[in-house]
């Protein structure tokens, strides 16, 4: 790991080789489908240790790296866990947050059961946090959430529901010992409490409540250990998100979207403890805020702006300058700060692009040096990576649609004609694709396909007006935006119209099936991973899981229906109702433990297509969730997809 590098030369040289490649290496499918070889980097508060997850030979391991000795050692065997986060609680303890799909006797259905482990890096001992504490309510999600450090007690703060099964559980704040794992109530909350904000010395700064039954949203602070109301309003859903505290403790930090279509972008605001709300503190008219940088107690430090390449803004101008130095040194690369010491003198960045499949760099601001720590996909060389471009094209109604193209690896400008196309609409739908390394897109590009990732209306990252334009447009203008992208590439001569497949996951899976149902002549094959196929049934599932008055149900109704609720419309835009219209063969892939979109959605779609006499196959992934978190089943998924697409639009001899 050791070695200061001339990182600018490293990446620019790699990028310069791309257009001239003649022989393109083809790494094995496993190099793409396997989970990244290195991920989830964290730095200790003093910057002396790094922790990360490594994957080799199909096994996950949490590793500790010590800068002084330049040595790495095993920290925790996490092979059986779906790890969601890893961070330092203090200089001596690493916390690993993991989750798994669970059931419990006496409770209906499945849920994503999370938990946190504390590992003492000196003794090597680990403890499960909070779970064994008396009175913790059974069968609750979010039990691995950590909301702050507790310096007085060498512990952390964790919120959890408290009470006996059958009673109304209340959401309390617990102080948890890092070495015993046991917690005690630090501050009591209500059944409607949804979040806590606390300082390192144990001072509770704010509590956030929302009652679905009363449509009542409140924010509280504490004075002389008694709650004092800061803000109150009635709303059918939380009106904004309270996300943290200003560094000087003078205000709370919230994020929301403007309703003004001329300034339809997300922004960060400050809320005073008198309930007053400031003008935007961080905002841009051309981009959404998709990352909030916070310390371990959620004191907000800065933001990341979305776009084809991310950009950043921090309260501290020196941190701003340090991050910008790295971005300026790697033009065209996607650069993201992923870990930092408490004083930001050491910063770890992930770098994608310019010939890199994902490299982690450590910047030491004390001496101006840089160190290469690891590569996310070590078995994918720069020569195997396809060029990535940002494009735009006009939608049928004139709206400009941004998109990402990934070109066949090693292709020259002259060869970029009459190509087979894989269309990959993203999930969400409130998400977007950018210029970074996409393992699925790069797999297809390495095998000779052009890949289109359209950021259809409803995507985040391009302003609130663009995002809101997707409300009520499932199967409508959102789908037209995808169709328009395919037609634009065909018209340009880049794409062979007889060799186009559409592939997507989650909402992208819905869009893939909608493409097969509503534009059947456009695609030669359809791949849908964990798709929504029956919108009314999906809303019934959300209602059964959260209740008829939960704001999440209102949210899904609004983005599916639009302003006017139209139940007949949901039937019309559900792919399951148009099974007879399909002409392309369909591959469905779904995890049996999916708690976001139940596997019944794919099973029902398979049955409908079979009744209509269509070519369909359903691959069920045992013990897999919504996010393809397991390396083995992710490889299985890519193998099934790769074979399916090759069979239907494979490269001509």
N, C-alpha and C positions, 0 to 999 in steps of 0.2 A: 504493500500500500504506500510506502514511503516514497516521496519524491516530488519536489516542486516541478510543475510542468509549465511549458509555454503553451497555455491552453488555446490561445488564439491560433497559433500555427497548427496545432493538432487538428482542430476542427475545420479550419479553412482548407487545409491540405486535403483532408478526407472528402470534403464537399467538391473540391475541384476535380477529383477523379471521376465523379459520377457520369458526366456526359460522354466520356471517352471509353467507357467500359465496353468490351466486346464479349467476353466470357463471364457470365453472371453465375456466381455460386448459388446453389439451391440448398440451404440448410434443411435438415429434416423437419417435418411438420411439427414435431415435438418442441423444436426451438421456438416456435411461435405460440403454440397452444399451451405450453407449460406456463405456470405462474412465473413472474419475473424472478431471475436469479437473486436479485437484491432489491429490497423495498423497505418502506417504513423506517427511514433513518431518523434518529433522535440524538440530540446532544445534551450532556449534563449541564446544569446551570453554570458550572465553572469552566465548561468547555474542554475538560480533560478526558472525557470518555464519550464514545459514540456507541449507540446500540442500533441494531438493525435486524431484519429478518433475511435469512438466506435460504435458498432452495437448491438442493443438489440431489440427484438420483431420486427425485420424486418425494423428498422429505423436507419439511420446514424446521428451521432451528433459529432461535433468537440468539444473537451473538453480541458480545461486548468487545469493543476495541479501545485500547488505552494508548493515547498519543505518546506519552512519555516513554513507554517501553516498545512502542510499535508492534504490539502483539494483540491478536484476537483470540478469544476463548469462548467456548459454548456457555450460554447463559441459561437457556431453558429449552427443553424439547417440546415443540408446539405442533408436532406433526398431525395430531388428532384434532387440532383446533382450527376454526376459521378466524384468523386474527384480523381485527378491524383497526387497531391502533396500537402504538407503542410509544412511550415517552418516559422521561425521568420525573419522578415525584420530587426528588432532591438529589444531591450528589452521590448518595449511597443506594438508592432504590430505583429500579426500573419497573414500570407498570405495563403489563400486557393486557389489552382488552380483546376479548374474543366472544363469539356468539355461535349458537347452533339452534336449529329448529327443534322445538320441544312440545311435548304434551304433558298434561298432569291429570291425575284422577280427580273427577269432580269439576273439571273446567272444560268448556267446549272449545274444540278446534285446536289449531297449532299457533305458536307464536315464536318470534325470534328471541331466544333466551340468551341474554348477554351476561358476562361476568368479567371481573378484573382480577388479575394476579399481581401481587407485589413480589419482586425478586430482590433480595439483599445482595448487592454485588460483592460484598466482602465475605459473607458467610456462604453464599450460594443458596440459601434457603428461600423457599417461596411460600406464600400464603394466599388463599382466596380471600378477597376483601368483602366485608359486610355480610355476605350470604349467610354465615352462621350466627349472626346477631339475633338475639331473641326478639320476636314480635314482627320480623320482616314479613310483609304480606306475600303469600305464595303466588306463583305463576304470574309474575309481572315482567314486562320488558324493561330495558334500560337499567338493569341492576348493575351494569358495569360503568355507568356514567360517573366521571370524576369532574367536579366543578371548581376545584381549587386546592392549593397546598395549605397545610396548617403547620407553620414553622414552630409554633410554641410546643407542639406535641409530637413532632416528627410524624405527621400524619397527613391525611387528605380529607377533603369534604366530598361526600357523596349523597345525592338525594335518593329517596326510595319511599315507596308506599308502605305504611305501617298499619298493622291491624290483623285481626283474625279473619279467616275465610268466611264469607257470608255477611260480614259487617262492612260498613262504608270505610274504605281505607283512606288514610290521610297521607299527604306527601310531605314528609319531614326531611330536614337536613341533618345528616349524621357526620360526626367526626370519627374517622376510622384510623386505627393504629396500623402502621405499615408492616410491623413485624408479627403482630398477633392476628391481624385481619379483622378484629372485632370492632364494632362501632357503638357509639352511644348518641342519643339524640342531642343535637346541638341547638336546634330551633324547630319548633313545631309549626307545621303548615296545615292547610285545609285539603279537602277532597278536590277542590278546584285549583289548587296550587300547581303550577306547571314548571317553574324554574326558580333557582336561587343564585344570588351573586354575593360572594363573601371575600373579605380581605385575608391576607396571610396570617394576620393576628387573631382571626376568628370573628372580626366585626362583620355582621350581616349588613350588606350595603343595600340590597334590594330583593324583593320577592315578587314574582309575577303570577297572577291568578287569571284563570278564564273559566267561567261556568257555562257549559253548553245549555243547561236547562234554563238559565236566566239570560243568556246572551250577554253576559256581563264580564267586561275586561277591566282588571285593576292592577296597578303597580303600587307597591308599598316600600317604604324604607323604615329603618328602626331608629328610635331616639329613646335613650334611657331604657333600652331593652323592650320598648313597646312599639308596635307597628303604627306608622303614620302614613296615611294615604297620599300618594304623589299624583296619581292619575286614575280617572275612571271614565268609562264610556260603555254604551250598549252597542253591540255589534253582533251580526250573525256568524262572525268568525274573528279570530284575533286581528285587530286592525293593522298591526305591524309586528315585527319581531324585536324584542328586547334581547340584545346579544352580548352586552358587556358594559364596562365602566371606562370612563375617560382616564388616561394615565394619572392626572393630578387629582382624581376623585371629585372633581367639581360637577360632574354630570354623568348621566347614564347614556349609553349608546344604543340607538335603534336603527333598523334598516327598514325601508318601505319603498313602494313604487309610487311615482307621481301619477295622478289621473289626468294631468294636462298633456294632451297629445303632442304639444310642441316641446315638452320636456319629459317625454315618456321614458325615463330611465330610472334605474334604481339608484338610491342615494343613501348615505349614512348621515344621520342627524344626531344632535345632542339634546337630551331632555334634562332640564334642570330639575332639582328636587322640589321646585314649586310647580312642576307639571308643564312648564313652558318648553316649547320645542323650537330649536334653532333653524336657521336656513341650512341647506346641505353643507356638510363639512367636507365630505368626499363625494364627488359626482362628476360624470362626464356625459355630454349629450349623445355621444356616439357609441357608448359601451355600458354594459351592466357591471355591477360589482359582484364578482363571483367568489371572492376569497376575503376573509377577514383574518388579519394577523392579530393574535392575542397572546398574552403571557399565560402562565399556568393558572392564574386566578381570573382570567378573562378580562384583563385590562387591555383595551383595544390599542394596538400599536400602529396599524395601517391597513390598507386594503389592496386587493389585486383586481384589476379591470380585465374583463373578458375581451375576446376578439380573436382574430386569426393568430396573433401572438399576444401573450399577456403582458400587461404593464402594471406598475405598482406606485403607490404613494403612501408615505409614512409620516406620522407626527414628527419624528426626529429627522431633521434634515441631513444629519451625518449618515444615518442608516439609508436614507433615500439615495444619497450619493454613492454609497458603497454598492448597493444593489444595481444602480444604473451603470456603474463601471463595468460590471460583469455583462450586463445586457449589451452595452455598446461594444464590448470586446468579442461578442458572438452574434454578429448581425445575421438575422434570418433563423436563428435557433429559438426554440421555446425554452425559456429559462424561468425556473420557479424556485424561490427559497423554500426549503422543506423542513429545515431544522436550524436552531441557533442557540448560542449560549445566552445566559441571562442578560449580559451586557452587549450582546450582538457583536462582539469582537471576533467570534468564529461563526460562520454561516455555511450551511450545507445547501447546495443547489442541485436540482435535477436538470439535466440538459438534454433536450431531444432535438433532432434535426441536424442538418449540416453533416450528414454521414454518420450520425450517432444513433444507436438504438436505445439510448438512455444511459447517460453517464452521471455519476454523483461526484461533484467537486466540493472541496472544503476550502473556503476563503478564510485566511487568518489576517485580520485587519491590523494586528499588532506589528507584523513585519511585511505585510503586502504579498504574502506567498499564497500559492494555490497548490492543492494536493488532489490527485485522482484517488477516489475512495473505491469505486466499484462501477460495474456496468450492469444495467438492468437485464439485458438479454445478451449474455456473453457469447452465445453460440451463433449470433447473427452478425457477420462482418459488414463493414460499411459498403462494400461492393454489392451486397445483396439487397440493399435498401432502395426502394423506389423513390424518385423525386416527388415532393409534395408541393402543390400549388394552390393558392387561394384564387377563386374566380367568382364572378357574378353573372347572372343571366336574368332576363326579364320574365316575370310570370305573365300569364294570360291577361290579367287585369292591370298589368303595368308595374306592379311592385317589383323592386329589385331584390333578387334572392341570392344571398352569399352561399358559397359552397366550397368544398375541399376536393381536389383531384389528387389521387395517388397514381403515378404513372408506372407502367411495367418497368421493373428494375432493369437498368442498363439501356433503356430505349433512347434512341436519338430523335430529334425533331422530325426527321424524314420518315421514321418508322411509326410515328404516332398517327396512324390512319387505319380506319376500318378495324378497330380493335374490339375484342369482346369486353363487355361492360358488366361489372357487378355494382349495383346500386345499394348503398347501405344507409338508409335513414336511421337516425339516432333514436334512442329511447327518451323517456321523460313524460311528455314531450318538451317540458321546460328544461332543456339542455341544449348544448351545441357541440359541434366538432370543430377542431382547430388544426393548426399545422404540426402538432406534435406527432410522435410515433404511435400509431394505432396497430396493435399486433394483428388484428384480423385483416385490416386493409393491406398491411404490408405482406401478409401471407399471400393474398391473392395477387398483389402486384409482383411479388417474386415469381409467381407461376405464370406471369404474362398477361394478366388482366388489368384493364383500367378500372379504377374504383372511384365512384362518385358518392360523396357524402353531403347531401343537400341540407342546408340549414333553413328549412321551410319556415314560413310564418308560424309563430308560436314558440320558436326557439328563443332561448335567452342569449344575451351577449350583444345584441344589436339595438338596444333601447326598448323601453317599455311599450311604445306604440307598436313595434314589430312583434313583440311577445304577445300583447293583447289581441293582435289581429288574428291569432289562432283560436281564440275562444269561440266555441260553437262550430269550428271548421274541421272537426274530425271527419274524414271521408269526403270533405269538400275542398275548400281552397288549399288547405294544408296538403292534401293529396295531389291536387293540381300542380302545386309547386314542385313536387317530385317528378311528376309526369313531364312538366315543362323542362326540367333539367335534362331528362333523357332525350327529349325531342331536340333540344338545343345541341347536344353532342352529336346526335345522328345527323342533323342538318349541317353541322360543321365538317362532316366527313371523318371525324375521329372514331366513330363507333359504327360497328356493323349492326344494323337493326334486327338481324336475325339471331344475334347472340347477346341477349341482355337478360340477366337474372337479377332479382331483388332479394336482399337478405337483411333481416333486422331482428332486434331483440326488444322485448317489452313493448313500449309504444311503437318502436321500429318494427316489431313483429306484427302489430296491428296494421301498420302502413304497408308492410310486405303483402299481407293477405288482402288488404283493400286494393292494392295494385293488381293482384291476381283476379279479384272479384269485379272491379269496376273498370279496369283497362286490360281485359284479358288478352288482347292482341299484342300488348307491349312487351310481355315477359315470356321467356321460354322456361323459366323455373322460378319457384318461390320457396324461400327458407324463412321460417318464423320461429324464433326462440322465445319461450315464455310470453306468447302473445295474448292480448285481449282480443277475443273473437266475438263475444256476445255482450254488447254494452249494457243492456238491461240486467242481465245476469251478474255482470260485474258490479253494478250499483247495488244489487241485492246483497252481494257478498260484503261490500263495504258497510252496508246498513247492518248486516248481521254481526259483523265484527266490532263496529264502533257505536252502533245505535242510531236511531233515526234522527236524533237532534244534533249529532256530532258535526262540527264545522267541516270536517274532511269530506263528508258526504255532500255538503253544499258546494265545496270546491270542485269535486269531480263532476257534479251536475252542471256547474256553470261552464266548465271548459268543454264538456261534451255537447250540452244543449245550446249554449250561448245564453243570451238574455231571456229568451222565451223558452220555457220548458215545453218540449215536444217529444212525448214518448214514442210516437210513431216514427219520428225521425231517427231515434236510436235504433229501431228495428231496421230501418232502411240502410243505415250506414254500418251495420254489423256484418262483417264478412260471412258469418254463419248463415245469414238469411239469403246469401247469394251464391251458395255452393254450386248451383247448377250452371252459373256463368263462367266458372273456371275452365280454362283450356290448358294451362300450364300445370305440370306436376308439382306437388306440394310436399315439402319436408317440414314436419313439426318437431320441435325439440323442447322438452319441458322438464324441469326438476320436480321430483315428487314432493320435496319439502319446501316448495315455493310458498311463502306466506304473503307475498305481494299480489301476484296473479295466480290464483289456484290452478292446479293442473287440470281441473275439470274443464277449463276454457279450451285447452287443446284437445282433450278427449272428446268433447262435444263437437268441435270442428272436424276432427277426424271422422266421427260418425256421420256428420252431415255430408261430407265430401264422398264418403263411401256409398251413402244412400243415393247420391247423384251420379254414381258410376265414375268418379274421378280418380286419378292416380295420386294417392296420398300415403305417406308413411309417418308414423309417430314414434320418435325415440324418447323413451322415458328414462331420465337420469336418476338413479337411486341415490338417496341421501344428498341431493343437490338442491341449493337454494335458488333464489331469483337472480343472483349475481355471478353464477358460475365460479364460486369461490374455491372449488376443489380442483387441483391440478389434473388429476386423472380424468374426471368427467369433462373438463375443459378441452383436453386433448381429444377425448372421444367425440365431443361436439364438433371440433374443427375437422376431424377425420370424416365424419358423416357429411358435413357441409362441403368440404373440399371435393370428395368423391361425387357428390350430387351435382355440384356446379360443373365439374369437369365432364361429367357424363352428358350434360345437356347443352353446354356452350363451350366445350373444351377447345383448345387451340387447334387450328387446322394444320395439316402437315405442310 
